[in-house]
Amino acid sequence: AEARIDQALVARVLLGNEGRAFEQLLRRHQGMVRAQLRRLLHGDEAAADDLAQEAFLLAWRKLDQFRGDARFPTWLYRIAYT
């Protein structure tokens, strides 16, 4: 069910460049991204927040490259990790 919600939100963004749908994606996944980045950065919350913001900006720009082969959080995590 969660994957279908994410795919529907991605489709809404891509079809109409709808910022509200992307905002929902951000809200659904920002906690996970920030938590993973904090772990990678040994608890540095400020750096994790900065990198999470950059990851979401990059995801916004590259959303048309999301093919749905992996779950959206997996795709997003790969962006945040690189």
C-alpha positions in Angstrom: 0.0 0.0 0.0 2.8 2.4 0.9 4.6 1.8 -2.4 1.3 2.5 -4.3 0.9 5.8 -2.5 4.4 6.9 -3.3 4.0 5.9 -7.0 0.7 7.8 -7.2 2.4 10.9 -5.7 5.3 10.6 -8.1 2.8 10.3 -11.0 1.0 13.4 -9.8 4.2 15.4 -9.7 5.3 14.3 -13.1 2.0 14.8 -14.8 1.3 18.3 -13.5 4.6 19.4 -11.8 2.5 19.5 -8.7 4.5 20.7 -5.8 1.9 19.6 -3.2 2.4 16.0 -4.2 6.1 16.3 -3.8 5.7 18.0 -0.5 3.7 14.9 0.6 6.5 12.7 -0.6 9.0 14.8 1.4 6.9 14.6 4.6 6.5 10.8 4.2 10.2 10.2 3.9 12.2 13.0 5.4 12.4 11.4 8.8 13.9 8.2 7.3 16.4 10.1 5.2 17.5 12.4 8.0 17.8 9.4 10.4 20.0 7.5 8.0 22.2 10.5 7.3 22.6 11.1 11.0 23.8 7.6 11.5 26.2 7.9 8.6 27.5 11.2 10.0 27.8 9.8 13.6 25.0 12.0 15.0 25.8 15.3 13.3 22.3 16.6 13.0 23.1 19.9 11.2 25.1 18.2 8.5 22.4 15.5 8.1 19.7 18.1 7.7 21.8 19.9 5.1 22.4 16.7 3.2 18.8 15.7 3.4 17.7 19.0 1.9 20.2 18.6 -0.9 18.9 15.1 -1.5 15.3 16.2 -1.8 16.3 19.0 -4.2 18.1 16.5 -6.3 15.2 14.1 -6.1 12.9 16.9 -7.3 15.1 17.6 -10.3 15.6 13.9 -11.2 12.1 12.6 -10.4 11.5 11.8 -14.0 14.3 9.2 -13.7 12.4 7.3 -11.0 11.2 4.2 -12.9 9.6 2.4 -10.0 11.9 -0.6 -10.2 12.7 0.0 -6.6 10.5 1.5 -3.9 10.6 5.2 -3.7 12.4 5.3 -0.3 15.1 3.1 -1.7 15.6 5.4 -4.7 15.6 8.4 -2.4 18.1 6.8 0.0 20.5 6.1 -2.9 20.3 9.8 -3.8 21.0 10.9 -0.2 23.9 8.4 0.1 25.8 9.6 -2.9 
